[in-house]
Amino acid sequence: MSSRERILGRVRRALADVPGEEAPPERDYLREHGARSVTETVELLAENLADYRALVHRCAGDELPSVLAGLLAARGSTSVVVPPGLDEGWLAETDVPRVADLADATAADLDRVDSVVTGCAVAVAETGTLVLDGSPDQGRRRITLVPDHHICVVRVPGQVVSSVPQALERLAPARPLTWISGPSATSDIELDRVEGVHGPRTLEVVLVHGTTAPGV
């Protein structure tokens, strides 16, 4: 039984003695808004990621190592945090020094690192959201919150869903979930946008089509 079913069960029991004409009707929620093909869903994800000012890149599976190497070089990165379960083949074409995701690393240690590369658990097209759940290819939450540059790899179409309800079905609620919609940003009362206040200033998302690259 899901958490939703348990909660609805408690509500029904609490309303069991309420006269029928007074009982509130149950509401059926949409699981997604509109019917889209797989291609349309991926395109919507790319559009919404870009709308949130993430930089979106696309490549085939066997192109991923060169794409990641190019992004790190273009950034001028001299160090990159690597989660313990990230496939080594992803970074096979770059010689940027790796920094391990260590339990005793401080915020100051991570602040000295230029970039971080991770996978993701799922990506939500309707909201342009990436969800990380602390799996081995994603590492601890803090490695994606302190370095100023985050590259996130999304496997297409397997990790892309249309809506938040569909994403929740794939996620374990006990895991440390991080929901990312674009680079870190905030606005003051005059709506002046400032990026990088509580997370990476630059978010780059690589949508990887195909399955020929190592670990993809």
C-alpha positions as CSV (number, residue, x, y, z in Angstrom):
1,M,0.0,0.0,0.0
2,S,1.3,3.4,-1.0
3,S,1.4,6.5,1.3
4,R,-1.3,8.0,-0.7
5,E,-3.6,5.0,-0.3
6,R,-2.9,5.0,3.5
7,I,-3.8,8.7,3.8
8,L,-6.9,8.3,1.7
9,G,-7.9,5.3,3.8
10,R,-7.7,7.4,7.0
11,V,-9.8,10.1,5.4
12,R,-12.5,7.6,4.4
13,R,-12.6,6.2,7.9
14,A,-12.8,9.6,9.5
15,L,-15.8,10.5,7.1
16,A,-17.5,7.1,7.5
17,D,-20.3,8.5,9.8
18,V,-20.8,11.7,7.8
19,P,-24.2,11.8,6.0
20,G,-23.8,11.2,2.2
21,E,-25.0,14.7,1.2
22,E,-22.4,16.3,3.5
23,A,-19.4,14.2,2.5
24,P,-16.9,16.0,0.2
25,P,-16.4,14.3,-3.2
26,E,-13.1,12.6,-3.9
27,R,-11.0,14.3,-6.6
28,D,-9.2,12.5,-9.3
29,Y,-5.9,14.1,-10.2
30,L,-4.3,14.0,-13.6
31,R,-1.1,12.0,-13.8
32,E,0.0,14.1,-16.7
33,H,-1.3,17.1,-18.6
34,G,-2.0,16.1,-22.2
35,A,-0.9,13.1,-24.2
36,R,2.6,13.3,-25.6
37,S,4.8,10.9,-27.5
38,V,8.2,10.0,-26.1
39,T,9.9,12.4,-28.5
40,E,7.5,15.2,-27.5
41,T,8.1,14.5,-23.8
42,V,11.9,14.8,-24.3
43,E,11.5,18.0,-26.2
44,L,9.4,19.5,-23.5
45,L,12.0,18.6,-20.9
46,A,14.7,20.3,-23.0
47,E,12.5,23.4,-23.5
48,N,11.7,23.7,-19.8
49,L,15.3,23.1,-18.7
50,A,16.4,25.9,-21.0
51,D,13.6,28.1,-19.8
52,Y,15.1,27.8,-16.3
53,R,18.5,28.9,-17.8
54,A,20.1,25.5,-17.7
55,L,22.4,24.8,-20.6
56,V,21.1,21.8,-22.5
57,H,23.3,19.5,-24.7
58,R,22.4,16.4,-26.6
59,C,24.6,13.5,-27.8
60,A,24.6,9.9,-28.6
61,G,25.9,7.4,-26.1
62,D,29.3,6.9,-27.6
63,E,29.8,10.7,-27.7
64,L,29.3,11.3,-24.0
65,P,33.0,11.1,-22.9
66,S,34.0,13.7,-25.5
67,V,31.1,16.0,-24.7
68,L,31.9,15.9,-21.0
69,A,35.6,16.6,-21.7
70,G,34.6,19.5,-23.9
71,L,32.3,21.0,-21.3
72,L,34.9,20.8,-18.5
73,A,37.5,22.3,-20.9
74,A,35.2,25.2,-21.9
75,R,34.6,25.9,-18.3
76,G,38.3,26.0,-17.6
77,S,37.8,23.5,-14.8
78,T,40.9,22.4,-12.9
79,S,39.1,19.9,-10.6
80,V,35.9,17.9,-10.7
81,V,34.0,16.1,-8.0
82,V,33.2,12.5,-9.0
83,P,30.6,10.4,-7.2
84,P,31.9,6.9,-6.2
85,G,29.6,5.1,-8.6
86,L,30.0,7.3,-11.7
87,D,31.2,5.2,-14.6
88,E,34.9,5.9,-15.3
89,G,34.3,5.7,-19.0
90,W,32.2,9.0,-18.8
91,L,35.4,11.0,-18.0
92,A,37.8,8.9,-20.1
93,E,38.6,11.7,-22.4
94,T,39.5,14.4,-19.8
95,D,42.5,14.7,-17.6
96,V,40.9,17.2,-15.2
97,P,42.0,16.0,-11.7
98,R,39.2,14.1,-9.9
99,V,38.1,14.9,-6.4
100,A,36.5,12.0,-4.5
101,D,33.2,12.4,-2.7
102,L,34.5,11.9,0.8
103,A,32.4,11.9,4.0
104,D,34.8,14.2,5.8
105,A,35.0,16.8,3.0
106,T,34.0,20.2,4.3
107,A,32.0,22.9,2.5
108,A,35.3,24.8,2.2
109,D,36.9,21.8,0.5
110,L,34.0,21.5,-2.0
111,D,34.0,25.3,-2.6
112,R,37.5,25.0,-4.0
113,V,36.4,22.5,-6.6
114,D,35.4,23.9,-10.0
115,S,32.8,21.3,-11.2
116,V,30.8,18.2,-10.4
117,V,29.5,15.6,-12.8
118,T,26.6,13.3,-11.8
119,G,23.9,11.1,-13.2
120,C,20.3,11.6,-12.1
121,A,17.4,9.4,-10.9
122,V,14.7,10.9,-13.1
123,A,13.9,14.0,-15.1
124,V,10.4,15.6,-15.2
125,A,9.5,17.2,-18.5
126,E,6.5,19.3,-17.4
127,T,8.5,21.1,-14.7
128,G,12.0,20.9,-16.2
129,T,13.2,19.2,-13.0
130,L,16.1,16.9,-12.3
131,V,15.8,14.6,-9.3
132,L,18.8,13.1,-7.6
133,D,18.4,10.4,-5.0
134,G,21.9,9.9,-3.7
135,S,22.6,6.8,-5.8
136,P,26.2,5.9,-6.4
137,D,26.4,7.8,-9.7
138,Q,25.0,10.9,-8.0
139,G,26.8,11.0,-4.7
140,R,26.1,13.0,-1.6
141,R,23.7,15.9,-1.8
142,R,26.3,18.5,-0.9
143,I,28.5,17.8,-3.8
144,T,25.8,19.2,-6.1
145,L,25.1,22.2,-3.9
146,V,28.6,23.7,-3.2
147,P,30.6,23.6,-6.4
148,D,29.7,26.4,-8.8
149,H,29.3,24.2,-11.9
150,H,27.1,21.1,-12.1
151,I,27.0,18.8,-15.2
152,C,24.1,16.3,-14.9
153,V,23.7,13.4,-17.4
154,V,20.2,12.2,-18.2
155,R,19.6,9.0,-20.1
156,V,17.0,9.5,-22.8
157,P,14.3,8.4,-22.9
158,G,14.6,5.9,-20.0
159,Q,15.0,8.5,-17.2
160,V,12.5,11.0,-18.6
161,V,8.9,11.2,-17.4
162,S,6.1,13.6,-18.1
163,S,4.9,14.6,-14.7
164,V,5.7,14.8,-11.0
165,P,3.3,12.0,-10.1
166,Q,5.1,9.7,-12.6
167,A,8.4,10.7,-11.1
168,L,7.3,9.9,-7.5
169,E,6.3,6.4,-8.6
170,R,10.0,5.8,-9.5
171,L,11.5,7.3,-6.3
172,A,12.0,5.8,-2.8
173,P,10.7,8.4,-0.2
174,A,13.3,7.3,2.3
175,R,16.2,8.3,0.1
176,P,17.7,11.9,0.2
177,L,15.9,13.4,-2.8
178,T,17.2,16.6,-4.3
179,W,14.9,18.4,-6.8
180,I,16.7,20.7,-9.2
181,S,14.9,23.1,-11.6
182,G,17.6,25.2,-13.2
183,P,20.7,26.8,-11.6
184,S,20.4,28.1,-8.1
185,A,18.6,31.5,-8.2
186,T,16.7,33.9,-6.1
187,S,15.0,37.3,-6.5
188,D,14.6,40.2,-4.2
189,I,11.5,42.4,-3.7
190,E,12.4,44.3,-6.9
191,L,12.6,41.0,-8.8
192,D,16.4,41.4,-9.4
193,R,17.6,37.8,-10.1
194,V,20.7,36.6,-8.5
195,E,22.2,33.2,-9.4
196,G,24.4,30.9,-7.3
197,V,23.2,31.9,-3.9
198,H,22.4,28.4,-2.5
199,G,23.7,26.1,-5.2
200,P,25.6,26.0,-8.5
201,R,25.5,29.1,-10.6
202,T,25.8,27.1,-13.8
203,L,23.8,23.9,-14.5
204,E,24.6,22.0,-17.7
205,V,22.4,19.0,-18.7
206,V,23.5,16.4,-21.1
207,L,20.6,14.4,-22.7
208,V,22.2,11.2,-23.9
209,H,20.4,9.2,-26.6
210,G,21.4,5.6,-27.2
211,T,23.1,3.0,-25.1
212,T,26.6,2.5,-26.5
213,A,28.6,4.6,-24.1
214,P,30.0,3.0,-20.9
215,G,27.4,3.0,-18.2
216,V,24.7,4.6,-20.4
